[in-house]
Amino acid sequence: VGGHGSLVLYLKNLERYVSCSAFAPMTNPLNSKWGQKAFTNFFGDDQEEWKKWDACELAAGLKGTSVELLVDQGDKDCFYP
């Protein structure tokens, strides 16, 4: 599992994990060409289904929930805007 997968697994299963670390994850696939292509291949055109697998969307839905996350993102990654 890569960085984005780690975040998704953690955010979907908070009762199973104490914390999560991700190094250079693709964190917002809904808003990247690569992520949109991948999600279309996995889930079809239903963007509501995509949101269930996007770490940023999952995190946004946790208002009022305490989470322990470490995300380390450099600016030399080819996906960095």
For each residue, the residues with C-beta under 8 A, 3 or more apart:
1: 5 6 9
2: 5 6 25 26
3: 6 7 22 23 24 25 26 27 71
4: 7 8 22 25 26 27 29 55
5: 1 2 8 9
6: 1 2 3 9 10 20 21 22 25
7: 3 4 10 11 20 22 25 27 55 58 59 69 71
8: 4 5 11 12 53 54 55 58
9: 1 5 6 12 13 17 20
10: 6 7 13 14 17 19 20 67 69
11: 7 8 14 20 55 58 59 62 67
12: 8 9 58
13: 9 10 16 17
14: 10 11 17 62 65 67
15:
16: 13
17: 9 10 13 14 20
18: 68
19: 10 68 69 70
20: 6 7 9 10 11 17 67 68 69 70
21: 6 69 70 71 72
22: 3 4 6 7 25 27 69 70 71 72
23: 3 71 72
24: 3 72 73 74 77
25: 2 3 4 6 7 22 55 71 73
26: 2 3 4 29 32 34 35 79
27: 3 4 7 22 55 56 71 73
28: 31 32 35 54 55 56
29: 4 26 32 34 35 36 38 39 50 53 54
30: 35 36 39 47 50 51 54 56 57
31: 28 35
32: 26 28 29 35 36 79
33: 36 37
34: 26 29 37 38 79
35: 26 28 29 30 31 32 38 39 54
36: 29 30 32 33 39 40
37: 33 34 40 41
38: 29 34 35 41 42
39: 29 30 35 36 42 43 47 50 53 54
40: 36 37 43 44 45
41: 37 38
42: 38 39 53
43: 39 40 46 49 50 53
44: 40 49
45: 40
46: 43 49 50
47: 30 39 50 51
48: 51 52
49: 43 44 46 52 53
50: 29 30 39 43 46 47 53 54 57
51: 30 47 48 54 57
52: 48 49 57 58
53: 8 29 39 42 43 49 50
54: 8 28 29 30 35 39 50 51 57 58
55: 4 7 8 11 25 27 28 58 59
56: 27 28 30 59 60
57: 30 50 51 52 54 60 61
58: 7 8 11 12 52 54 55 61 62
59: 7 11 55 56 62 67 69
60: 56 57 63
61: 57 58
62: 11 14 58 59 65 67
63: 60
64:
65: 14 62
66:
67: 10 11 14 20 59 62
68: 18 19 20
69: 7 10 19 20 21 22 59
70: 19 20 21 22
71: 3 7 21 22 23 25 27
72: 21 22 23 24
73: 24 25 27 77 80
74: 24 77 80
75: 80
76: 80
77: 24 73 74 80
78:
79: 26 32 34
80: 73 74 75 76 77
81:
